[in-house]
Amino acid sequence: MDEKLNLFTDKMKNIYVKFEYLEKAKEELENLISLLEIDKKEAKDILIYDEIKANNLVEGYNDNLDFIENTLENNKKKKNANTEKEQRILNLYHGYNYILKNNDINRDNLKKLYDILSRNLLIPYDLEHMGEYYREEKVLIYTSSNVAKEPEEGFDFRVIDYYMNKLIEFINEDHKFIQDSDYFIKSQIIHFYFVYIHPYFDVNGRTSRTLSMWYLLNKEKYPLILFNQGINYHKNLYYTSIMEAKKYGDITIFIKYMLKIIKEELEKEYAILEIKKNNIEITASERQAINYLLTMKNNYTVKDFYTFYRRYNEFKSLREVHEHILENLMEKDVIKYKRDTNKGLYDGKNNYVFSLNEDIFENYYKLVKKI
């Protein structure tokens, strides 16, 4: 790809990327990808649970994995759910199944995807002012949790069709990439530019991230779809880098940020694959817990883990998290008890320090040190 892309700001200046600043991050990512084998079936399993949670979590919805599992078990054959919370989950489930089965990214199919992701979530005003493909009124975009900060106005609705056509042309252009990292960079250009145009009133963020995954699935770059979880660990940087890119038309900082978080998530995925090589079966909640521990990186206590867990999930008691997640991982020998602390947990039980089992994660620790 050229430094100047055939995508434009709202002032008709080229969006650009300084690719020379990305070389080191690309090299690190290429080395990591070569160690991972994730096929389409495994990618689908990741999409249906981990990425449904992660994609919604970027928007501030911290649904528990067991709630997601129960919602899908009871509703996945339906289009309509009983609550908005269940509807968001159901919509992503059907949206992910749609992009797994449909390769052609065009204006009609993108609208079908959006209709799936936004089903029963839009207010009457949004529905009344939607055109055949995109919004037909202005939209205000809130880019901060600070309510005193003035919202930004999205692209003029009268020119959205032109800019979206440019994006779809870019998606379908064959750049003849050799390296997997270039496919990831292109997916994140797509991600950013869709958010920048903001073609709908609502559900733009989830649609942009799903669209970038759609592109990666089409190119069979399955490990690279795991970026949503990483966004949640660095959410302030995510929004800051988008704002900087929009301000200057230089999206290098956003791409560099996304390369950093996909590298971190693939390192953790490598560790989780080590568990599978040891023939240890883990649940979705246990997989999530291991991801959290690998993110925390320090010595762990039960209370430390619980504090971290609470940031990204709806309320569960300390007892539930300890007994149903950590103790299960202890029984499977994925984590090991080290020593008690002077603090209590509940019902006279002591808090304690534990660690990941170094015998299982030996190759992971070697990998991280090398990188």
C-alpha positions in Angstrom: 0.0 0.0 0.0 1.1 3.6 -0.6 1.6 6.0 2.3 -1.2 8.1 0.9 -4.4 6.0 0.7 -7.2 6.4 -1.7 -9.4 7.3 1.3 -10.1 10.9 2.2 -10.9 13.1 5.2 -14.1 15.2 5.2 -11.9 18.0 3.7 -10.9 15.7 0.8 -7.3 15.2 1.9 -5.8 11.8 1.7 -5.7 9.6 4.8 -2.1 8.4 5.2 0.0 5.9 7.1 3.8 6.3 7.8 4.6 2.6 7.2 8.3 3.0 8.0 7.3 3.5 11.7 5.5 0.1 11.7 8.3 -2.2 10.6 9.5 -3.3 14.0 5.9 -4.0 15.2 5.2 -5.9 11.9 8.3 -8.1 12.4 7.4 -9.0 15.9 3.8 -9.9 14.8 5.1 -12.0 11.9 7.3 -14.1 14.3 4.4 -14.7 16.6 1.9 -15.6 13.8 4.2 -18.3 12.6 3.8 -20.1 15.9 0.0 -20.1 16.0 -2.3 -22.5 14.2 -5.9 -21.5 14.4 -8.3 -22.9 11.8 -11.8 -21.7 10.8 -13.6 -23.9 13.4 -11.4 -22.6 16.2 -11.9 -19.0 15.0 -15.7 -19.6 15.0 -15.5 -20.8 18.6 -13.6 -17.7 19.6 -16.0 -15.5 17.8 -19.1 -16.9 19.4 -18.0 -16.5 23.0 -14.9 -14.5 23.6 -15.4 -11.9 20.8 -19.2 -11.4 21.5 -18.2 -10.4 25.0 -15.2 -8.4 23.9 -16.9 -6.5 21.1 -19.8 -5.4 23.4 -17.4 -4.7 26.2 -15.6 -2.0 24.1 -19.0 -0.2 24.2 -19.2 -0.5 28.0 -21.4 -3.6 28.3 -19.7 -6.1 30.7 -21.9 -9.2 30.2 -20.6 -12.3 32.0 -19.6 -15.2 29.8 -22.0 -17.6 31.5 -24.9 -15.1 30.7 -23.8 -15.0 27.1 -23.7 -18.8 26.9 -27.1 -19.1 28.5 -28.6 -16.5 26.2 -27.3 -18.3 23.1 -28.4 -21.7 24.4 -32.0 -20.4 24.9 -32.3 -18.0 22.0 -29.8 -18.6 19.2 -32.5 -19.9 16.8 -34.5 -16.7 17.3 -34.1 -13.2 15.9 -35.8 -11.4 18.7 -34.9 -11.5 22.4 -36.8 -10.6 25.5 -34.4 -7.9 26.7 -32.1 -5.3 25.1 -29.1 -7.0 26.9 -30.0 -10.4 25.3 -30.7 -8.7 21.9 -27.2 -7.2 21.8 -25.7 -10.7 22.3 -28.1 -12.4 19.9 -27.4 -9.7 17.2 -23.6 -10.3 17.4 -24.1 -14.0 17.3 -26.2 -13.8 14.1 -23.8 -11.1 12.7 -20.8 -13.3 13.2 -22.5 -16.3 11.6 -23.4 -14.0 8.7 -19.8 -12.9 8.0 -18.6 -16.5 8.4 -21.0 -17.6 5.6 -20.8 -14.6 3.2 -17.5 -13.5 1.6 -18.7 -10.7 -0.6 -18.3 -7.3 1.1 -20.4 -4.8 -0.8 -23.0 -2.1 0.0 -25.9 -4.4 0.1 -24.3 -7.1 2.3 -22.9 -4.4 4.6 -26.4 -3.1 5.1 -27.6 -6.6 5.8 -24.9 -7.0 8.4 -25.8 -3.6 10.0 -29.5 -4.6 10.1 -28.5 -7.8 11.9 -26.3 -6.0 14.5 -28.8 -3.2 15.1 -32.0 -5.3 15.2 -34.4 -4.0 17.9 -31.7 -1.6 19.3 -32.5 1.6 17.4 -34.7 4.4 18.6 -37.6 5.6 16.5 -35.8 8.8 15.3 -32.9 6.7 13.9 -35.3 4.3 12.1 -37.3 7.2 10.6 -34.1 9.0 9.3 -32.3 6.0 7.8 -32.0 5.9 4.1 -31.8 2.8 1.9 -28.1 2.3 3.0 -27.0 5.0 5.4 -28.3 7.8 7.7 -30.0 10.8 6.2 -29.5 13.2 9.0 -26.6 14.5 11.0 -25.2 12.6 14.0 -23.4 13.7 17.1 -20.6 11.5 18.2 -19.7 11.5 21.9 -16.0 10.6 22.2 -15.6 10.9 26.0 -17.3 9.8 29.2 -17.0 13.4 30.2 -20.6 14.7 29.6 -19.3 18.3 29.7 -17.2 17.7 26.5 -19.0 18.8 23.4 -19.8 16.0 20.9 -18.4 16.0 17.4 -20.6 16.0 14.3 -20.1 13.1 11.9 -19.6 13.3 8.2 -22.2 15.3 6.3 -24.9 12.7 5.5 -25.2 14.0 1.9 -21.7 12.7 1.1 -21.6 9.4 3.0 -22.4 7.3 -0.1 -19.3 8.7 -1.9 -17.0 8.0 1.1 -18.4 4.6 1.8 -18.0 3.6 -1.9 -14.3 4.5 -1.5 -14.1 2.3 1.5 -15.7 -0.6 -0.2 -13.4 -0.2 -3.2 -10.4 -0.2 -0.8 -11.6 -3.3 1.0 -12.0 -5.2 -2.3 -8.7 -4.0 -3.9 -6.1 -6.7 -4.1 -2.9 -5.3 -2.7 -1.1 -8.6 -3.3 0.2 -8.8 0.3 2.8 -11.3 1.2 2.9 -10.7 5.0 0.0 -11.5 7.3 0.8 -8.3 9.2 -0.2 -6.3 6.1 -3.6 -7.9 6.1 -4.0 -6.9 9.7 -2.9 -3.3 9.0 -5.5 -3.1 6.2 -8.2 -4.5 8.5 -7.5 -1.7 11.0 -7.5 1.0 8.3 -11.0 -0.4 7.5 -11.9 -0.3 11.2 -10.8 3.3 11.6 -12.2 4.7 8.4 -15.7 3.2 9.1 -15.7 4.8 12.5 -14.5 8.1 11.0 -17.4 8.2 8.4 -19.9 7.1 11.0 -22.5 6.1 8.4 -25.2 5.2 10.9 -26.8 6.8 13.9 -25.9 4.0 16.3 -24.0 0.7 16.5 -21.2 2.1 14.3 -18.4 0.8 16.6 -19.6 -2.8 16.7 -20.2 -2.7 13.0 -16.7 -1.3 12.3 -15.0 -3.9 14.4 -17.1 -6.7 12.9 -16.4 -5.4 9.4 -12.6 -5.6 10.0 -13.0 -9.2 11.3 -15.1 -10.0 8.2 -12.2 -8.9 6.0 -9.7 -11.0 8.0 -12.0 -14.1 7.9 -12.3 -13.7 4.1 -8.5 -13.7 3.9 -8.3 -16.7 6.3 -6.2 -14.8 8.8 -7.9 -16.4 11.7 -5.5 -15.6 14.6 -5.8 -11.9 13.8 -9.4 -11.6 14.7 -8.5 -11.5 18.4 -8.1 -7.8 18.8 -11.3 -6.7 20.6 -10.2 -8.1 24.0 -7.0 -6.1 23.7 -8.8 -2.9 23.1 -10.6 -3.3 26.4 -7.3 -3.4 28.3 -6.2 -0.1 26.8 -9.5 1.6 26.1 -8.4 5.2 26.7 -5.6 4.8 24.2 -8.1 3.3 21.7 -10.3 6.4 21.7 -7.3 8.8 22.0 -5.6 7.3 19.0 -8.8 7.5 16.9 -9.3 11.2 17.8 -5.7 12.0 16.9 -6.0 10.2 13.6 -9.3 12.0 12.8 -7.7 15.3 13.6 -4.6 15.0 11.4 -5.6 12.4 8.8 -2.5 10.5 9.9 -3.6 7.1 11.2 -0.1 5.7 12.0 -0.6 6.1 15.8 -3.9 4.1 15.6 -2.4 1.3 13.5 0.7 1.1 15.8 -1.6 0.9 18.8 -3.6 -1.9 17.1 -0.5 -3.8 16.2 0.6 -3.6 19.9 -2.6 -5.0 21.2 -2.9 -7.9 18.7 0.6 -8.9 19.5 -0.3 -9.0 23.2 -3.4 -11.0 22.6 -1.6 -13.5 20.3 1.1 -14.0 23.0 -1.7 -15.0 25.4 -3.3 -17.2 22.8 0.0 -19.0 22.4 -0.1 -19.7 26.1 -3.7 -21.0 26.0 -2.7 -23.3 23.1 0.0 -24.7 25.4 -2.8 -25.8 27.8 -4.5 -27.6 25.0 -1.2 -29.4 24.0 -1.2 -30.7 27.6 -4.7 -32.2 27.0 -6.3 -30.0 29.6 -9.9 -29.0 28.8 -10.9 -25.5 29.9 -14.3 -23.7 29.9 -14.8 -20.3 28.3 -14.7 -18.7 31.8 -11.5 -20.5 32.6 -10.0 -19.4 29.3 -11.0 -15.8 30.1 -9.4 -16.1 33.6 -6.1 -17.3 32.1 -6.2 -14.3 29.7 -6.7 -12.0 32.7 -3.8 -13.6 34.6 -1.5 -13.2 31.6 -2.6 -9.6 31.3 -1.9 -8.9 35.0 1.7 -10.4 34.7 2.6 -10.0 38.4 2.3 -12.4 41.4 -1.3 -13.1 42.0 -3.5 -13.2 45.0 -7.1 -14.3 44.9 -8.2 -10.7 45.8 -5.9 -9.2 43.1 -7.5 -11.5 40.5 -11.1 -10.7 41.8 -10.4 -6.9 41.6 -9.2 -7.3 38.0 -12.2 -9.6 37.1 -14.7 -7.1 38.4 -13.5 -4.4 35.9 -14.7 -6.4 33.0 -17.7 -8.4 34.3 -21.0 -7.9 36.0 -21.1 -8.6 39.7 -20.2 -12.0 41.0 -19.2 -12.7 44.6 -15.7 -13.3 45.6 -16.7 -16.8 46.7 -18.2 -17.6 43.2 -15.1 -16.4 41.3 -12.8 -18.2 43.7 -14.7 -21.5 43.8 -16.0 -21.8 40.3 -13.0 -20.4 38.4 -9.7 -20.3 40.4 -10.3 -23.5 42.3 -11.2 -25.3 39.0 -7.9 -24.1 37.5 -6.1 -25.3 40.6 -7.6 -28.8 40.2 -6.6 -28.9 36.6 -3.0 -27.9 37.6 -3.1 -24.8 35.5 -2.3 -22.6 38.5 -0.5 -23.5 41.7 -0.8 -22.4 45.3 2.3 -20.7 46.7 1.5 -19.3 50.2 -1.1 -17.7 52.4 -1.2 -13.9 53.1 -2.3 -12.2 56.3 -5.6 -11.2 54.8 -8.9 -13.1 54.9 -11.2 -14.0 52.0 -14.5 -15.2 53.3 -15.8 -17.6 56.0 -12.4 -17.8 57.7 -10.6 -18.8 54.4 -7.3 -17.0 53.9 -6.3 -15.0 50.9 -3.3 -16.6 49.2 -0.7 -16.1 46.5 -0.7 -18.4 43.5 1.1 -18.6 40.2 0.7 -20.1 36.7 2.1 -23.6 36.4 5.6 -23.0 34.8 5.7 -26.5 33.5 2.7 -25.8 31.2 3.7 -22.2 30.3 7.4 -22.7 29.9 7.4 -22.1 26.2 5.2 -19.0 26.7 7.7 -17.4 29.1 10.5 -18.2 26.7 8.6 -16.6 23.9 7.8 -13.4 25.8 11.4 -13.0 26.9 12.6 -13.4 23.3 10.2 -10.9 21.9 
